[in-house]
Amino acid sequence: MATPVTSKAIDPRAVATAEQNMLSNDAEAQAKRVLESLCDPTRLRIVRALRDTTLAASDIARVISRSRAATSQHLKVLRDVGAVVPTRQGNIVRYALSTHVNAEILEDIGRSFDRLEATT
């Protein structure tokens, strides 16, 4: 937690408005976990791959050009933050983006990168 500043605000109303926009400590900790889950671009690739479909883990590995083992590790990180959900169909595990807010945040971040395609 940051140490409170004791100096007088130049614009108290603006400061009050800005303070209302701050996240609670719990929400900030959750935001940190979600953002850290994207520290490896491979996870963003997985989120993008699952944007409009469900995929078996081995198919995700094919789409993102990673080994099955590496893909499984990345999927675990995304599962831990609630971004993807596995569904077992016999001996095949398929993944989809979850309905959890964390998945929505990651998907929105991924969509914002679509604008990079337009600028290159």
N, CA, C and O atoms as a GROMACS GRO file, in nm:
protein
  480
    1MET      N    1   0.084  -0.118   0.000
    1MET     CA    2   0.000   0.000   0.000
    1MET      C    3   0.089   0.124   0.000
    1MET      O    4   0.189   0.129   0.071
    2ALA      N    5   0.052   0.222  -0.079
    2ALA     CA    6   0.129   0.344  -0.090
    2ALA      C    7   0.113   0.430   0.035
    2ALA      O    8   0.008   0.428   0.100
    3THR      N    9   0.215   0.504   0.065
    3THR     CA   10   0.210   0.596   0.178
    3THR      C   11   0.128   0.717   0.137
    3THR      O   12   0.155   0.777   0.033
    4PRO      N   13   0.028   0.756   0.218
    4PRO     CA   14  -0.054   0.871   0.182
    4PRO      C   15   0.029   1.000   0.181
    4PRO      O   16   0.117   1.020   0.265
    5VAL      N   17  -0.001   1.086   0.086
    5VAL     CA   18   0.065   1.215   0.076
    5VAL      C   19  -0.012   1.312   0.164
    5VAL      O   20  -0.135   1.317   0.161
    6THR      N   21   0.060   1.388   0.243
    6THR     CA   22  -0.006   1.478   0.337
    6THR      C   23  -0.010   1.622   0.289
    6THR      O   24  -0.068   1.707   0.357
    7SER      N   25   0.049   1.653   0.174
    7SER     CA   26   0.045   1.791   0.126
    7SER      C   27  -0.095   1.823   0.075
    7SER      O   28  -0.173   1.735   0.039
    8LYS      N   29  -0.123   1.951   0.073
    8LYS     CA   30  -0.255   1.998   0.030
    8LYS      C   31  -0.267   1.983  -0.122
    8LYS      O   32  -0.174   2.014  -0.196
    9ALA      N   33  -0.383   1.935  -0.167
    9ALA     CA   34  -0.408   1.917  -0.310
    9ALA      C   35  -0.423   2.052  -0.378
    9ALA      O   36  -0.481   2.145  -0.323
   10ILE      N   37  -0.370   2.062  -0.499
   10ILE     CA   38  -0.386   2.183  -0.579
   10ILE      C   39  -0.530   2.196  -0.624
   10ILE      O   40  -0.587   2.305  -0.623
   11ASP      N   41  -0.590   2.084  -0.665
   11ASP     CA   42  -0.729   2.082  -0.713
   11ASP      C   43  -0.802   1.969  -0.640
   11ASP      O   44  -0.807   1.857  -0.692
   12PRO      N   45  -0.858   1.996  -0.522
   12PRO     CA   46  -0.920   1.892  -0.442
   12PRO      C   47  -1.031   1.814  -0.514
   12PRO      O   48  -1.043   1.693  -0.495
   13ARG      N   49  -1.112   1.883  -0.596
   13ARG     CA   50  -1.218   1.812  -0.668
   13ARG      C   51  -1.160   1.714  -0.769
   13ARG      O   52  -1.210   1.602  -0.782
   14ALA      N   53  -1.058   1.754  -0.840
   14ALA     CA   54  -0.995   1.665  -0.938
   14ALA      C   55  -0.931   1.546  -0.867
   14ALA      O   56  -0.936   1.433  -0.916
   15VAL      N   57  -0.869   1.573  -0.753
   15VAL     CA   58  -0.808   1.465  -0.675
   15VAL      C   59  -0.915   1.368  -0.628
   15VAL      O   60  -0.896   1.247  -0.636
   16ALA      N   61  -1.028   1.420  -0.579
   16ALA     CA   62  -1.137   1.334  -0.533
   16ALA      C   63  -1.190   1.248  -0.647
   16ALA      O   64  -1.218   1.130  -0.629
   17THR      N   65  -1.205   1.307  -0.764
   17THR     CA   66  -1.251   1.232  -0.881
   17THR      C   67  -1.152   1.123  -0.917
   17THR      O   68  -1.192   1.009  -0.944
   18ALA      N   69  -1.025   1.156  -0.918
   18ALA     CA   70  -0.921   1.057  -0.950
   18ALA      C   71  -0.919   0.945  -0.846
   18ALA      O   72  -0.902   0.828  -0.882
   19GLU      N   73  -0.935   0.980  -0.720
   19GLU     CA   74  -0.936   0.878  -0.614
   19GLU      C   75  -1.052   0.781  -0.629
   19GLU      O   76  -1.038   0.663  -0.596
   20GLN      N   77  -1.164   0.828  -0.678
   20GLN     CA   78  -1.279   0.740  -0.700
   20GLN      C   79  -1.251   0.637  -0.810
   20GLN      O   80  -1.315   0.532  -0.813
   21ASN      N   81  -1.158   0.666  -0.898
   21ASN     CA   82  -1.124   0.575  -1.007
   21ASN      C   83  -1.023   0.468  -0.968
   21ASN      O   84  -0.994   0.378  -1.047
   22MET      N   85  -0.970   0.476  -0.846
   22MET     CA   86  -0.870   0.378  -0.802
   22MET      C   87  -0.940   0.246  -0.768
   22MET      O   88  -1.052   0.244  -0.718
   23LEU      N   89  -0.870   0.136  -0.797
   23LEU     CA   90  -0.921   0.004  -0.764
   23LEU      C   91  -0.899  -0.025  -0.616
   23LEU      O   92  -0.808   0.030  -0.553
   24SER      N   93  -0.983  -0.113  -0.561
   24SER     CA   94  -0.960  -0.159  -0.424
   24SER      C   95  -0.832  -0.243  -0.424
   24SER      O   96  -0.786  -0.284  -0.531
   25ASN      N   97  -0.777  -0.268  -0.307
   25ASN     CA   98  -0.655  -0.350  -0.299
   25ASN      C   99  -0.678  -0.488  -0.358
   25ASN      O  100  -0.590  -0.541  -0.427
   26ASP      N  101  -0.795  -0.549  -0.330
   26ASP     CA  102  -0.824  -0.682  -0.383
   26ASP      C  103  -0.834  -0.680  -0.535
   26ASP      O  104  -0.778  -0.767  -0.603
   27ALA      N  105  -0.905  -0.582  -0.589
   27ALA     CA  106  -0.920  -0.572  -0.734
   27ALA      C  107  -0.786  -0.543  -0.800
   27ALA      O  108  -0.758  -0.593  -0.909
   28GLU      N  109  -0.704  -0.463  -0.736
   28GLU     CA  110  -0.571  -0.433  -0.789
   28GLU      C  111  -0.484  -0.558  -0.793
   28GLU      O  112  -0.409  -0.579  -0.888
   29ALA      N  113  -0.493  -0.640  -0.689
   29ALA     CA  114  -0.417  -0.765  -0.686
   29ALA      C  115  -0.464  -0.859  -0.798
   29ALA      O  116  -0.382  -0.925  -0.862
   30GLN      N  117  -0.595  -0.864  -0.819
   30GLN     CA  118  -0.648  -0.947  -0.927
   30GLN      C  119  -0.603  -0.894  -1.063
   30GLN      O  120  -0.567  -0.972  -1.152
   31ALA      N  121  -0.606  -0.764  -1.080
   31ALA     CA  122  -0.561  -0.703  -1.206
   31ALA      C  123  -0.415  -0.738  -1.233
   31ALA      O  124  -0.377  -0.767  -1.346
   32LYS      N  125  -0.335  -0.734  -1.129
   32LYS     CA  126  -0.193  -0.768  -1.144
   32LYS      C  127  -0.177  -0.912  -1.193
   32LYS      O  128  -0.098  -0.938  -1.283
   33ARG      N  129  -0.252  -1.006  -1.134
   33ARG     CA  130  -0.244  -1.146  -1.176
   33ARG      C  131  -0.286  -1.162  -1.322
   33ARG      O  132  -0.221  -1.235  -1.398
   34VAL      N  133  -0.392  -1.094  -1.361
   34VAL     CA  134  -0.441  -1.106  -1.499
   34VAL      C  135  -0.338  -1.049  -1.596
   34VAL      O  136  -0.306  -1.111  -1.697
   35LEU      N  137  -0.286  -0.932  -1.565
   35LEU     CA  138  -0.188  -0.871  -1.654
   35LEU      C  139  -0.059  -0.952  -1.660
   35LEU      O  140   0.001  -0.965  -1.767
   36GLU      N  141  -0.017  -1.008  -1.547
   36GLU     CA  142   0.102  -1.092  -1.547
   36GLU      C  143   0.082  -1.219  -1.630
   36GLU      O  144   0.178  -1.275  -1.682
   37SER      N  145  -0.042  -1.264  -1.642
   37SER     CA  146  -0.069  -1.384  -1.721
   37SER      C  147  -0.039  -1.361  -1.869
   37SER      O  148  -0.021  -1.456  -1.945
   38LEU      N  149  -0.034  -1.236  -1.909
   38LEU     CA  150  -0.004  -1.204  -2.050
   38LEU      C  151   0.142  -1.166  -2.070
   38LEU      O  152   0.179  -1.121  -2.179
   39CYS      N  153   0.225  -1.183  -1.969
   39CYS     CA  154   0.367  -1.146  -1.983
   39CYS      C  155   0.437  -1.226  -2.092
   39CYS      O  156   0.538  -1.181  -2.145
   40ASP      N  157   0.385  -1.341  -2.125
   40ASP     CA  158   0.441  -1.419  -2.235
   40ASP      C  159   0.345  -1.407  -2.352
   40ASP      O  160   0.227  -1.441  -2.339
   41PRO      N  161   0.391  -1.360  -2.468
   41PRO     CA  162   0.303  -1.341  -2.583
   41PRO      C  163   0.233  -1.469  -2.628
   41PRO      O  164   0.132  -1.464  -2.697
   42THR      N  165   0.287  -1.584  -2.590
   42THR     CA  166   0.224  -1.711  -2.626
   42THR      C  167   0.084  -1.718  -2.568
   42THR      O  168  -0.007  -1.771  -2.631
   43ARG      N  169   0.064  -1.665  -2.449
   43ARG     CA  170  -0.068  -1.670  -2.386
   43ARG      C  171  -0.165  -1.580  -2.457
   43ARG      O  172  -0.283  -1.612  -2.468
   44LEU      N  173  -0.118  -1.467  -2.506
   44LEU     CA  174  -0.204  -1.382  -2.587
   44LEU      C  175  -0.244  -1.456  -2.715
   44LEU      O  176  -0.358  -1.445  -2.760
   45ARG      N  177  -0.152  -1.530  -2.772
   45ARG     CA  178  -0.182  -1.608  -2.892
   45ARG      C  179  -0.289  -1.712  -2.862
   45ARG      O  180  -0.376  -1.737  -2.945
   46ILE      N  181  -0.282  -1.774  -2.745
   46ILE     CA  182  -0.383  -1.873  -2.707
   46ILE      C  183  -0.520  -1.806  -2.693
   46ILE      O  184  -0.620  -1.858  -2.743
   47VAL      N  185  -0.524  -1.693  -2.626
   47VAL     CA  186  -0.651  -1.621  -2.610
   47VAL      C  187  -0.708  -1.585  -2.747
   47VAL      O  188  -0.828  -1.600  -2.770
   48ARG      N  189  -0.624  -1.540  -2.837
   48ARG     CA  190  -0.670  -1.505  -2.971
   48ARG      C  191  -0.718  -1.628  -3.047
   48ARG      O  192  -0.817  -1.622  -3.120
   49ALA      N  193  -0.650  -1.741  -3.029
   49ALA     CA  194  -0.690  -1.864  -3.097
   49ALA      C  195  -0.828  -1.910  -3.050
   49ALA      O  196  -0.904  -1.967  -3.128
   50LEU      N  197  -0.857  -1.886  -2.925
   50LEU     CA  198  -0.984  -1.931  -2.868
   50LEU      C  199  -1.095  -1.828  -2.880
   50LEU      O  200  -1.205  -1.848  -2.829
   51ARG      N  201  -1.068  -1.719  -2.945
   51ARG     CA  202  -1.164  -1.609  -2.954
   51ARG      C  203  -1.300  -1.654  -3.007
   51ARG      O  204  -1.402  -1.617  -2.951
   52ASP      N  205  -1.303  -1.734  -3.113
   52ASP     CA  206  -1.428  -1.770  -3.177
   52ASP      C  207  -1.455  -1.919  -3.182
   52ASP      O  208  -1.547  -1.964  -3.250
   53THR      N  209  -1.375  -1.998  -3.111
   53THR     CA  210  -1.390  -2.142  -3.120
   53THR      C  211  -1.333  -2.209  -2.996
   53THR      O  212  -1.264  -2.146  -2.916
   54THR      N  213  -1.362  -2.336  -2.982
   54THR     CA  214  -1.296  -2.418  -2.881
   54THR      C  215  -1.195  -2.505  -2.955
   54THR      O  216  -1.216  -2.541  -3.071
   55LEU      N  217  -1.087  -2.538  -2.888
   55LEU     CA  218  -0.982  -2.619  -2.950
   55LEU      C  219  -0.929  -2.721  -2.852
   55LEU      O  220  -0.920  -2.696  -2.731
   56ALA      N  221  -0.893  -2.836  -2.904
   56ALA     CA  222  -0.821  -2.935  -2.825
   56ALA      C  223  -0.682  -2.880  -2.796
   56ALA      O  224  -0.628  -2.802  -2.875
   57ALA      N  225  -0.626  -2.920  -2.684
   57ALA     CA  226  -0.495  -2.869  -2.645
   57ALA      C  227  -0.390  -2.893  -2.754
   57ALA      O  228  -0.308  -2.806  -2.780
   58SER      N  229  -0.394  -3.010  -2.816
   58SER     CA  230  -0.296  -3.038  -2.922
   58SER      C  231  -0.318  -2.948  -3.043
   58SER      O  232  -0.221  -2.912  -3.111
   59ASP      N  233  -0.442  -2.911  -3.071
   59ASP     CA  234  -0.468  -2.819  -3.182
   59ASP      C  235  -0.423  -2.678  -3.149
   59ASP      O  236  -0.377  -2.605  -3.237
   60ILE      N  237  -0.437  -2.639  -3.023
   60ILE     CA  238  -0.385  -2.508  -2.981
   60ILE      C  239  -0.235  -2.505  -3.004
   60ILE      O  240  -0.182  -2.407  -3.057
   61ALA      N  241  -0.166  -2.613  -2.965
   61ALA     CA  242  -0.021  -2.621  -2.984
   61ALA      C  243   0.014  -2.603  -3.132
   61ALA      O  244   0.110  -2.534  -3.165
   62ARG      N  245  -0.063  -2.665  -3.219
   62ARG     CA  246  -0.040  -2.652  -3.364
   62ARG      C  247  -0.060  -2.508  -3.410
   62ARG      O  248   0.022  -2.453  -3.484
   63VAL      N  249  -0.170  -2.446  -3.366
   63VAL     CA  250  -0.202  -2.310  -3.409
   63VAL      C  251  -0.096  -2.210  -3.363
   63VAL      O  252  -0.061  -2.119  -3.438
   64ILE      N  253  -0.046  -2.227  -3.242
   64ILE     CA  254   0.050  -2.130  -3.188
   64ILE      C  255   0.195  -2.171  -3.211
   64ILE      O  256   0.287  -2.102  -3.168
   65SER      N  257   0.215  -2.284  -3.279
   65SER     CA  258   0.349  -2.333  -3.313
   65SER      C  259   0.437  -2.355  -3.190
   65SER      O  260   0.551  -2.310  -3.185
   66ARG      N  261   0.381  -2.424  -3.091
   66ARG     CA  262   0.454  -2.459  -2.970
   66ARG      C  263   0.439  -2.608  -2.945
   66ARG      O  264   0.350  -2.672  -3.001
   67SER      N  265   0.525  -2.662  -2.862
   67SER     CA  266   0.513  -2.804  -2.827
   67SER      C  267   0.388  -2.822  -2.741
   67SER      O  268   0.336  -2.727  -2.682
   68ARG      N  269   0.342  -2.944  -2.735
   68ARG     CA  270   0.225  -2.977  -2.653
   68ARG      C  271   0.256  -2.949  -2.506
   68ARG      O  272   0.170  -2.897  -2.435
   69ALA      N  273   0.376  -2.982  -2.460
   69ALA     CA  274   0.414  -2.960  -2.320
   69ALA      C  275   0.416  -2.811  -2.286
   69ALA      O  276   0.364  -2.769  -2.183
   70ALA      N  277   0.477  -2.732  -2.373
   70ALA     CA  278   0.483  -2.588  -2.349
   70ALA      C  279   0.343  -2.527  -2.350
   70ALA      O  280   0.311  -2.441  -2.268
   71THR      N  281   0.261  -2.573  -2.443
   71THR     CA  282   0.124  -2.523  -2.452
   71THR      C  283   0.048  -2.555  -2.324
   71THR      O  284  -0.027  -2.471  -2.273
   72SER      N  285   0.066  -2.675  -2.271
   72SER     CA  286   0.000  -2.714  -2.146
   72SER      C  287   0.038  -2.621  -2.031
   72SER      O  288  -0.047  -2.585  -1.950
   73GLN      N  289   0.164  -2.583  -2.024
   73GLN     CA  290   0.208  -2.492  -1.918
   73GLN      C  291   0.142  -2.355  -1.932
   73GLN      O  292   0.100  -2.295  -1.833
   74HIS      N  293   0.132  -2.307  -2.054
   74HIS     CA  294   0.067  -2.177  -2.077
   74HIS      C  295  -0.083  -2.186  -2.046
   74HIS      O  296  -0.140  -2.093  -1.990
   75LEU      N  297  -0.146  -2.296  -2.084
   75LEU     CA  298  -0.287  -2.315  -2.053
   75LEU      C  299  -0.311  -2.319  -1.903
   75LEU      O  300  -0.413  -2.270  -1.856
   76LYS      N  301  -0.219  -2.375  -1.828
   76LYS     CA  302  -0.232  -2.379  -1.682
   76LYS      C  303  -0.235  -2.238  -1.624
   76LYS      O  304  -0.315  -2.208  -1.536
   77VAL      N  305  -0.147  -2.152  -1.673
   77VAL     CA  306  -0.145  -2.013  -1.625
   77VAL      C  307  -0.280  -1.946  -1.654
   77VAL      O  308  -0.336  -1.878  -1.569
   78LEU      N  309  -0.331  -1.968  -1.775
   78LEU     CA  310  -0.458  -1.907  -1.812
   78LEU      C  311  -0.575  -1.968  -1.734
   78LEU      O  312  -0.670  -1.897  -1.701
   79ARG      N  313  -0.568  -2.096  -1.703
   79ARG     CA  314  -0.671  -2.159  -1.618
   79ARG      C  315  -0.666  -2.100  -1.478
   79ARG      O  316  -0.770  -2.073  -1.418
   80ASP      N  317  -0.546  -2.080  -1.426
   80ASP     CA  318  -0.530  -2.029  -1.289
   80ASP      C  319  -0.590  -1.890  -1.270
   80ASP      O  320  -0.633  -1.856  -1.160
   81VAL      N  321  -0.593  -1.809  -1.375
   81VAL     CA  322  -0.656  -1.676  -1.364
   81VAL      C  323  -0.801  -1.678  -1.411
   81VAL      O  324  -0.866  -1.574  -1.415
   82GLY      N  325  -0.851  -1.796  -1.445
   82GLY     CA  326  -0.992  -1.809  -1.484
   82GLY      C  327  -1.022  -1.766  -1.626
   82GLY      O  328  -1.137  -1.740  -1.659
   83ALA      N  329  -0.920  -1.758  -1.710
   83ALA     CA  330  -0.941  -1.710  -1.846
   83ALA      C  331  -0.989  -1.819  -1.942
   83ALA      O  332  -1.064  -1.790  -2.036
   84VAL      N  333  -0.946  -1.942  -1.919
   84VAL     CA  334  -0.988  -2.052  -2.006
   84VAL      C  335  -1.046  -2.164  -1.920
   84VAL      O  336  -1.011  -2.180  -1.803
   85VAL      N  337  -1.135  -2.241  -1.981
   85VAL     CA  338  -1.194  -2.356  -1.912
   85VAL      C  339  -1.178  -2.480  -1.998
   85VAL      O  340  -1.203  -2.477  -2.118
   86PRO      N  341  -1.135  -2.590  -1.935
   86PRO     CA  342  -1.123  -2.716  -2.008
   86PRO      C  343  -1.253  -2.794  -2.002
   86PRO      O  344  -1.327  -2.788  -1.904
   87THR      N  345  -1.279  -2.869  -2.108
   87THR     CA  346  -1.392  -2.961  -2.111
   87THR      C  347  -1.340  -3.092  -2.166
   87THR      O  348  -1.284  -3.097  -2.276
   88ARG      N  349  -1.358  -3.198  -2.089
   88ARG     CA  350  -1.309  -3.330  -2.132
   88ARG      C  351  -1.417  -3.398  -2.215
   88ARG      O  352  -1.534  -3.405  -2.175
   89GLN      N  353  -1.377  -3.448  -2.331
   89GLN     CA  354  -1.463  -3.528  -2.418
   89GLN      C  355  -1.389  -3.658  -2.445
   89GLN      O  356  -1.312  -3.668  -2.540
   90GLY      N  357  -1.414  -3.757  -2.360
   90GLY     CA  358  -1.338  -3.881  -2.369
   90GLY      C  359  -1.195  -3.855  -2.325
   90GLY      O  360  -1.171  -3.808  -2.214
   91ASN      N  361  -1.099  -3.886  -2.412
   91ASN     CA  362  -0.959  -3.861  -2.377
   91ASN      C  363  -0.907  -3.729  -2.436
   91ASN      O  364  -0.787  -3.703  -2.432
   92ILE      N  365  -0.996  -3.647  -2.490
   92ILE     CA  366  -0.958  -3.518  -2.548
   92ILE      C  367  -1.007  -3.405  -2.458
   92ILE      O  368  -1.123  -3.401  -2.417
   93VAL      N  369  -0.916  -3.313  -2.429
   93VAL     CA  370  -0.951  -3.194  -2.350
   93VAL      C  371  -0.956  -3.077  -2.446
   93VAL      O  372  -0.857  -3.043  -2.511
   94ARG      N  373  -1.073  -3.015  -2.451
   94ARG     CA  374  -1.092  -2.896  -2.535
   94ARG      C  375  -1.096  -2.773  -2.445
   94ARG      O  376  -1.143  -2.780  -2.331
   95TYR      N  377  -1.047  -2.662  -2.496
   95TYR     CA  378  -1.043  -2.538  -2.419
   95TYR      C  379  -1.128  -2.431  -2.486
   95TYR      O  380  -1.140  -2.426  -2.609
   96ALA      N  381  -1.185  -2.346  -2.403
   96ALA     CA  382  -1.262  -2.231  -2.450
   96ALA      C  383  -1.232  -2.115  -2.357
   96ALA      O  384  -1.189  -2.134  -2.243
   97LEU      N  385  -1.255  -1.995  -2.406
   97LEU     CA  386  -1.248  -1.879  -2.317
   97LEU      C  387  -1.362  -1.891  -2.218
   97LEU      O  388  -1.473  -1.931  -2.254
   98SER      N  389  -1.336  -1.858  -2.095
   98SER     CA  390  -1.441  -1.866  -1.993
   98SER      C  391  -1.528  -1.742  -1.998
   98SER      O  392  -1.502  -1.648  -2.073
   99THR      N  393  -1.632  -1.744  -1.919
   99THR     CA  394  -1.719  -1.627  -1.908
   99THR      C  395  -1.676  -1.537  -1.792
   99THR      O  396  -1.740  -1.436  -1.764
  100HIS      N  397  -1.567  -1.574  -1.726
  100HIS     CA  398  -1.513  -1.497  -1.614
  100HIS      C  399  -1.465  -1.361  -1.665
  100HIS      O  400  -1.420  -1.349  -1.779
  101VAL      N  401  -1.475  -1.262  -1.583
  101VAL     CA  402  -1.434  -1.127  -1.621
  101VAL      C  403  -1.287  -1.124  -1.664
  101VAL      O  404  -1.251  -1.045  -1.752
  102ASN      N  405  -1.203  -1.208  -1.605
  102ASN     CA  406  -1.062  -1.209  -1.644
  102ASN      C  407  -1.045  -1.248  -1.790
  102ASN      O  408  -0.959  -1.193  -1.859
  103ALA      N  409  -1.125  -1.342  -1.839
  103ALA     CA  410  -1.119  -1.379  -1.980
  103ALA      C  411  -1.161  -1.262  -2.067
  103ALA      O  412  -1.102  -1.237  -2.172
  104GLU      N  413  -1.262  -1.192  -2.024
  104GLU     CA  414  -1.310  -1.075  -2.099
  104GLU      C  415  -1.202  -0.968  -2.107
  104GLU      O  416  -1.183  -0.905  -2.212
  105ILE      N  417  -1.133  -0.947  -1.997
  105ILE     CA  418  -1.025  -0.848  -1.995
  105ILE      C  419  -0.916  -0.888  -2.093
  105ILE      O  420  -0.870  -0.805  -2.172
  106LEU      N  421  -0.873  -1.014  -2.088
  106LEU     CA  422  -0.767  -1.060  -2.177
  106LEU      C  423  -0.812  -1.054  -2.323
  106LEU      O  424  -0.733  -1.019  -2.411
  107GLU      N  425  -0.937  -1.089  -2.347
  107GLU     CA  426  -0.988  -1.082  -2.485
  107GLU      C  427  -0.991  -0.938  -2.534
  107GLU      O  428  -0.955  -0.910  -2.648
  108ASP      N  429  -1.034  -0.845  -2.447
  108ASP     CA  430  -1.035  -0.704  -2.484
  108ASP      C  431  -0.894  -0.653  -2.514
  108ASP      O  432  -0.873  -0.578  -2.609
  109ILE      N  433  -0.798  -0.693  -2.432
  109ILE     CA  434  -0.659  -0.655  -2.457
  109ILE      C  435  -0.614  -0.710  -2.591
  109ILE      O  436  -0.552  -0.640  -2.671
  110GLY      N  437  -0.646  -0.837  -2.616
  110GLY     CA  438  -0.611  -0.898  -2.744
  110GLY      C  439  -0.674  -0.827  -2.861
  110GLY      O  440  -0.608  -0.806  -2.964
  111ARG      N  441  -0.799  -0.788  -2.847
  111ARG     CA  442  -0.866  -0.716  -2.957
  111ARG      C  443  -0.804  -0.578  -2.979
  111ARG      O  444  -0.798  -0.530  -3.092
  112SER      N  445  -0.756  -0.516  -2.872
  112SER     CA  446  -0.695  -0.384  -2.889
  112SER      C  447  -0.568  -0.394  -2.974
  112SER      O  448  -0.531  -0.299  -3.042
  113PHE      N  449  -0.502  -0.510  -2.969
  113PHE     CA  450  -0.383  -0.528  -3.051
  113PHE      C  451  -0.418  -0.545  -3.199
  113PHE      O  452  -0.329  -0.535  -3.284
  114ASP      N  453  -0.544  -0.570  -3.231
  114ASP     CA  454  -0.585  -0.577  -3.372
  114ASP      C  455  -0.553  -0.446  -3.443
  114ASP      O  456  -0.525  -0.445  -3.563
  115ARG      N  457  -0.556  -0.339  -3.370
  115ARG     CA  458  -0.525  -0.208  -3.430
  115ARG      C  459  -0.382  -0.200  -3.476
  115ARG      O  460  -0.350  -0.123  -3.566
  116LEU      N  461  -0.292  -0.278  -3.414
  116LEU     CA  462  -0.153  -0.281  -3.459
  116LEU      C  463  -0.141  -0.334  -3.601
  116LEU      O  464  -0.057  -0.289  -3.678
  117GLU      N  465  -0.227  -0.431  -3.634
  117GLU     CA  466  -0.227  -0.487  -3.770
  117GLU      C  467  -0.254  -0.377  -3.873
  117GLU      O  468  -0.197  -0.378  -3.982
  118ALA      N  469  -0.341  -0.285  -3.839
  118ALA     CA  470  -0.378  -0.180  -3.933
  118ALA      C  471  -0.267  -0.077  -3.952
  118ALA      O  472  -0.263  -0.008  -4.054
  119THR      N  473  -0.177  -0.068  -3.854
  119THR     CA  474  -0.072   0.034  -3.863
  119THR      C  475   0.059  -0.019  -3.923
  119THR      O  476   0.151   0.058  -3.948
  120THR      N  477   0.066  -0.151  -3.946
  120THR     CA  478   0.190  -0.206  -4.002
  120THR      C  479   0.182  -0.224  -4.151
  120THR      O  480   0.278  -0.269  -4.213
   0.00000   0.00000   0.00000
